[in-house]
Amino acid sequence: MSLIQQDARKEYESFLMEQPFYLQLKYIHGDRLFDFDQGIGYRNLTVQVGYVCWCKGDKEFVI
């Protein structure tokens, strides 16, 4: 995984943790909320869809 992709993930996860719905997601999914598989993406579909949208804002598409 590239350093740029790791930085984007950290930035996205920080952004997500600041959202009003974060505590609800954390309560439902626990410590597995940000589980990530290389080549696949986030295991949690809600987090993955958000990440795809986040990256599209940077003119990227992550699958």
Secondary structure as UniProt FT lines:
FT   HELIX           3..17
FT   TURN            20..21
FT   HELIX           22..29
FT   HELIX           30..32
FT   TURN            33..34
FT   STRAND          36..37
FT   TURN            38..40
FT   STRAND          41..42
FT   HELIX           45..56
FT   TURN            57..59
//
